[in-house]
Amino acid sequence: MKLLHLIFGLLMAVVFLLTGKYMDVYLHHMVAVPDGLRLLYRTRHIFILLAALLNLGLGSYLVARTEAWQRVLQWLGSSLIIGASLLLGAAFFYDSTRGDLRAPLTHWATYAIAIGTLSHVFSGIQSRP
């Protein structure tokens, strides 16, 4: 799981760079873009960076737990964080272009990152001897 997070974190960092280039080239560095739409694109762009850094952090420090229930929580947390990262990548293009301020993919990705991170935190709880 550690290697998966490292690789996925690097891939998300590349996606972050590519979405920045997209805003620069195709949206002309957001010059004539209305404020609301600019805010949507830029926040989704920063959320992609958040996902990349979270995956890189987990890939750097993740240690497999000894108890089965702890490993299940780690697996669940990692799955949610990776899934949320994919949702945030899709949200850059889907949520930003909807024409309203609703952001369904970002909404669910935020919950998934929160629950995934808390799953990793709770997996570190030690049983008393």
N, C-alpha and C positions, 0 to 999 in steps of 0.2 A: 504494500500500500504506500510505503514511503517513496519508492521510485515513481509510482503512478502520480503522486502529488507533485513531485519535482518536474516530471515531464509535462504534466497538465498545466502547472504553473508557468512553465516556460512558453507553452503554446498560448496560454491566455495573455502573456506579456506581448507576444507577437500580435495577437488579435487587438490588444490595446494600441499598439503602434499603427496597425493597419486602419483601425477606426479613426485614429487621429489624422492619418493621411487622407482618408475618405473625406473627413470634414474640411481638410485643407484644399484638396483638389476639386471634389465634386460639389462642395457647398461653398467654395471660394472663401475659405477660412471664416465662414459664418458671418460675413460682412453684411449682406442684405437679408439675412434670415431674421424673421420676427423674434422678439424676445422670448416668448413662450416656447417656440420650437427650438431656439438656441439652447435654452435651459434644459429641455428634454434631451437633446443630443449630448450635451456636455455632461449631464449627470449620469447618463447611461455609460458614457465613455469612462468616467471616473469609477463607476461601479465595476466595470471590467477590470480596471487596475486593482480594485479591492479584491476581486476574486483571484486574480493572478498572484497578488502578494499573500493572500491567505493560503493558497495552495503551496506556494514556495515555502512559507513558514512551516506548514504541516510537513512538507517533504523534508525539511531540514531537521526537525525535532521529533517526529513521530517515532514512538517506540511501542512495539506490540505488547499489549498487556498479557498477563499470565492467566487470569481467570477467563472462562468462556464468555460470561456475561459482559465483561469489559471489552473483549474483542468484538462482540456483537455490536456494542455501542460505538466502538471505533469504526467498524465497517458501515454501520448506519450513518454515522456522522460524515464519513468520507464520501459515501454515495450521495448524500444530500448536498454536500458542498460542491461536488463535481457536477451534479445535475443543475444546481443553482448557477454555476458558472456558465454552463451551456445556455441556460435561460437568459442570463444577462447579455450574452453575445447576441442572441436572437432579439432581445428587447431593444437593443440599439437600433435595429432596423424596423421592428414592428411597432413598439410602443411610441417611438419618436414620431412616426408618420401617421398616427391614427387621426389626428386633427382635433383631438380633445385632450384633456389632461389626465385621462384614465390611463393607467399603466399596468395591465393585468399580469404581464410576464414579470415585470420588475417586482410587483407585489408578491407573487408567489416565490420568486427567487430570494427575496429578502427574508421571508419566513424560513425557507429551506436553509439559508446560510446561518440564521440564528439557531435553529434547531440542531443543525449539523455541528455547529461550534459547541453548543451546550452538551451535545452527546459526547464529544471528545472530552469536555471538562468533567462530566459525570463518570466517564470511563476511568478517570484517575482516582476515584474514591476508593480507598483501601478498606478492606474488611478488618475489623479488630480481631487480634489473635485470641 
